[in-house]
């Protein structure tokens, strides 16, 4: 049955469920053995961790970087904004351009660019060199996000594909909890350049692990650039992309300004905000794996539940007022709900386009990254005009829109 077939059942579909596709997916574990297969999946997840860390770490190093390079903090902040924009907008183009590459070789190239890009960032003697190195890494980031999950699910048996996707996306949560704080700590201790040298060194270790652990992986589908927009003719893929956009806009509209909300409206002392955000990140690691396990059993129901939990948590944070225990609990619920969603959404994309998973993922990554910028921008307007609580309601509103869109997603009838 195709993933778009209507059904009363709510089961998670995996890409390429034909006998031939299942045989291709099962082949690598048979050759590598279960332990090496999962170690290879972890190596791919660590690649996602490294890219996410390098994307966000300048946020904690802005004062030092701006002082050293002689530009404003806002100007240095563009190294984060433009990095994300490049990663998202060029992901479809670069994924198609590299469609004939062996996926192991492509991953090695992407990780090599990552190492070189971070080394050049550490060596930057001017803002122009900094931005050039950051944009170079941003191009590689878009490709990494497009191929990481599709590589991971080829390393394990088909029934373990959602779990492999969860392992890959745990790199995002772990980067939030450990990677970015580590980079900020190293930068504060030894200078911002040392932080980027450390990230480059981590990249070398991941590159070596990928070279040792991954088998050759021939490309599974060849999609031309002109055909990428045509993928959106599939109703399920359109829904998955729109749900992603609405969900990410809503989340980042609210989360970008969660610190001023916690301080001004929830009455949290400023010195406790960083600790609460760390707890949010820890909850995110839990949500990532719990969401993956639940999505493997009931994809649409899990996605809807996480979206509605996020919307409820954000609204109740405002209603809760200044009762601090309630604030902590609701922030943890928010963290669990949101970080479960990338696994669910990526699985929706795979299920919607089983014959072109990487091209479809590139559209997902484009929607995801562009929506981050839109969410932060729209949230900024609301914060400036109406205050931090208003932006929480805005985030909840987009989440409800995502939930309504999700009800139109048609699940596959199990074999």
N, C-alpha and C positions, 0 to 999 in steps of 0.2 A: 504493500500500500504506500502511496505517496504521503509525505508529511502534511500536505494540505487537505487530505481527505477528512471530511467531517466525521465526528464520532462522539459517542457519549463517554468514552473512556478518556482518561487523562494520563497518558504515559509519555515519558521522555523519549523522543526519537533521536537516533544518532545518524551521522552522515553515512551515505553509501551502505545501505543495509541489504543490498543484493548479495547473493552468495559469493559472486566474484569480489565484491567490495569487502565483504567480511573476511574472505581468504587473504586479501592484501593486508588488511588491518591486523590479522592474527599472525602473519608471517614473521614480523620482527621479533615478538616475544619468543616464538619458537626457536629462532636463531640465537637470540641473545640470552635467554633464560629470564625468569621473572625478576630476579634481583637487579640484573643489569638494565632491564627494560625500565623499571621504576626509578633507578638511579639516573637514567637518561632523562626521564620526565622531570625529575627534581633539578637536573642541570638546566633544562629549558626554563623551568620556573625561576631558577636563580638568575637567568638572563633577564627575565621580566623584572625581577627584584632590582637588578643593577640599573636597568634603563629607567625604572620608576624613581629610583633614588637620585640618579643624575638629573632627571627632569626637575625634581622639586627641591633639591638641596640648596640652590642659590637663595631660596626664601630665607633660610636661616643665616646666610652669609652676606646679605645685602649691604649692611654697613661697612664691613671690611672690604668687600669688593668695590664698592663705590668710592671709598676713600683711597684705595690703592690705584684705581684706574682713572680717578679724577672726573667722575660723572655722578649724577644724582642717583639715589636709590631707585627712584621710579624708572630711570633709564636702564639700570641694571636689571630691574624687574622684567623688562622686555625680553630678557634672555630666557625667561620661563614662558611668557605669553607666546612669543613667536616660535619657540621650540615646539610647544603643543600644537600651534596652528600648522606648522610645517609637517609635523608627524601626521596630523589628521588629513589635511588637504592632499598631500602627496601619496598617502598610503595606497589608494586605488591605482594610481599611475605606476608607482614603483613595483607594486605587487604584480601587475600585468607585465611590466617590462622584464621582470625576472621569472616569468612563468615557466620557462624551459630549464631553469637551473635545478640541479639536484638540491633537495631541501637541506640536507646536511651541509653541503658546500655553501649554500646561501646563508645559512645560520652562522657558519664560520666567518664568512665575509662581513656579515652584519656586526658580529662581535668584534672583529678586527677594527672596523670603522669606529665602534664604540670606544675601544681602547685608545686608538689614535686621537679621536675627537676629545676625549677627556685629558689626554696628555697635552694636546695643544691648548686646551682651556687652562691647564695649570701653568703653561708657559706664556700665556697671553701677556704681552707688554702694552697692549692698547685695547680700547673698547672694540675697535673694528675687528681685531684678531679674535677677541672673545666671542663676538657674535658669529663670526665665520665658523669657528670651531663648534659652537652650540648648534648652529643650523645644520652643519654636517652631521652631527650626532642625531639631530631631529629627523633627518631623512632616514637614517638607519632605524630609528625608533618606530616609525610608521610601518616599515617592513617587518620588524620584529613582532609587533603586535598582530600583524596580519597572518603570520605563519606559525606563531608559537603554539597556539592551541591545536591547530590542524596537525602539526608535527607530533605533539604529545599523544593525540588519540591514535596515531598510527603505530605507536610504540607499545600499546597494550591491547588486549582483546577487546572486541566491540562493546561487551557488557560493562567494561571498566572505563569507557570513554568519558563519562561525566566526572568520575573521580579524577581522572588525569587532567581534565580541564580545571577542576578545583585546585589541584596542586599547582598548576601553572599560574592561576590567578591569585594564589596565596602570596605570590611574589609582590603583588601590589600592597596587600595588607601588611606584610612583613616590612616592606620598605617604609610604610607610614609609621610603624611601631619602632623599628630598629634602624633602618637605613638612613632616613633623613636626620633623626636625632644624632646618630653616629657621625654623619658628615658634619653636622653643626658643631658637635663636641670637638672633633679633630680640628676643624677650622678655627674654633676659639682657642684651642691649645697651641697649635703650631702654624696657624695662618690658613687662609682660604685655599691657597694653592696646594697645600698638603692634603686637604680634603679631596681635591680632584685627583691628585696622585694616588691616594688610597683607593678611590673608586676605580681608577684605571687598573690598579693592581688586582682588585677583585675581578675585573673584567678578564684579565689574563688567566686567572685561575678557572673561571667559568669557560673560557675559550678552550683551555686544555681539557677540561672535563668533557665538553661536547665532542672534541676531537677523538677522545678515547672511547666514549660510551655510545655515541650514535652510529648506527649503520648507515650506509648510503640509502637515500630515500628519493627515488625518482619522482618527478612531478606527476600528480595524479590527474590533472586536468589542464587544458590549455584554453585560456579565455582571452580574447582580444579586448582592447580598451573600449572599443565601441559597444561591446556586448555587456559591459559591467552595468550601465544604467538599465539595460533590458532585464537584468535579474530582478529589478523591482516590479516587473510585471506580475511576479508571483505575489499573491495577496498576503501570504504569511510573512514573507521577507519584508514587504512594505510595513506590515504591522510591527514586526520586530524592530525595524529601523525607527519608526515613529515612536514606539514605546521607549526605545533607548534615548531618543532626543528629548522627549518630554520628561523622562525620569531624571536624566543628567542635568537638564536645565533647572528643574525644580530642586534637585539636591544641591547643586553648586550655588544657586541663588541664595539658598539658606545657609549652607555650610561655610561658604566664603566669609560670611559675616557672623559666624557663631560666637567668636570671641567677644565682640562688642555686645552681642545679645546676652551672653552669660554674665558679663560685668555690669552692664547698665540695667537690664530688665530682670534678670534672674538673681541679681545681687551676689554673685560669686566673687570673692576677693580675687584680684588680678593675679596674685601669686599662686592661686589654685587652678587657674584656667589651663595651664600647660599640663598639669597632672590629669585633669579631666579629659583633655584631648588624647593623652597617652592611653587612658582607660578606653576611650572610644576606639583607638587603634587596636588594642588587645581584643576588644569585643569583635572588631572586624575580622580578626584571624579566625575566631570561633564561627562567626557568621559565614565566612567563606566556605569552610568545610561542611558546616551543617547545611548550608544552602545547596551545596553540591550533592550531598547525600539525599536530601529531600527531592531535588530536581530529578534525580535518577529514577524516582518512583512516580512523581506527579509534577511534570514540568510546568504546565499552565497554572495549576493550583498554587505551586510554590512561588512562582513569579508574582501572581496576584496577591498572595498573602504578604510577601515582602514589601511590595509597593504600598499596600494599605497600612501595614505596620509602620512604615516610614512616615506616611501622611499623618497617621494618628499621633505618632511620637512627636512630630514637629508641632502640630496644633496643641497638643497637651502640654508641651513645654511652655507655651504662652499662657495657657489656662492655669497651669501649676503655680505661676507666680514665683515667689521667692522661697518656696519650701525646698530646701537644698537636697534632701534625700530623694524627693520626686524628680528633681532636675537630673541627678546622677543616674537614676534608673532609666529615665526616658532617653538620656543621651546614649546609654548602653544599648537600648532597644534600637535606636536610630543606627548605631554603628553596626549591629548585627544584621539589621534589615538591609541596609544599603550595600554592605560588602558581600552579601549573598547574591546580589543582583547581577554583577558582571558574569558570574558562572551561568546563571539562568539565561541571561540575554545572549551570551555566546552560544549556548546550547540551542536556543531558539533559532539563531542564525544558521547554525549547522543543520538543524532539522529542516529548515526552510529551503536550503540550497545544497542538498547532499552531493550534487555533481560538480559544484564549484565552491567549496567551502572557503578557500582563501580569498577569492574575489569577493564573495559575499561578506567575509570578515573585514575586508578593506573598506567596504561601505559602512559597516558597523563602526569601525575605528574612526572613519571620517565623521560620522554623525556624533560619536562620543566626544571627540576632541573639540569639534566646533561648538557643540552644546556646552562644554565646560566654559568656553569664553563667553557665550551668550548668557549663560546662567549668572556668571560673575558680573557681567555688564548690567543686565536687567536688575539683578539684586542690588547693585550699587545705586541705581536710580531710586529704587524703593527705600533703601536705607537713608539716602540723602533727603528724600521728600517726606517720609513717614516714620522712620525709625526702625530699629532692629526687629521688633515684634512683627511689623508689617511684612518684612521679607520672609518670616517663617510661614505666614499664611500664604504668601506667594508660592513658596516651595511646596506646600501642601496642595495648593490648587493644581500645579503641574503634575503632582503625583496622582491626584484623582483623575486627571486627564489621561495619564498613562494607564491607569487601571481600567478606565472605560475602553481605551483602545485595545487593551489586552483581552477583554471579553470577546473580541472579534477574531482572535487567533484560533484557528481550527487545528485540533490535535489529531494525530494519526491513530487509526484503528490498529491495535496490536495484531501481529501475525497469528 
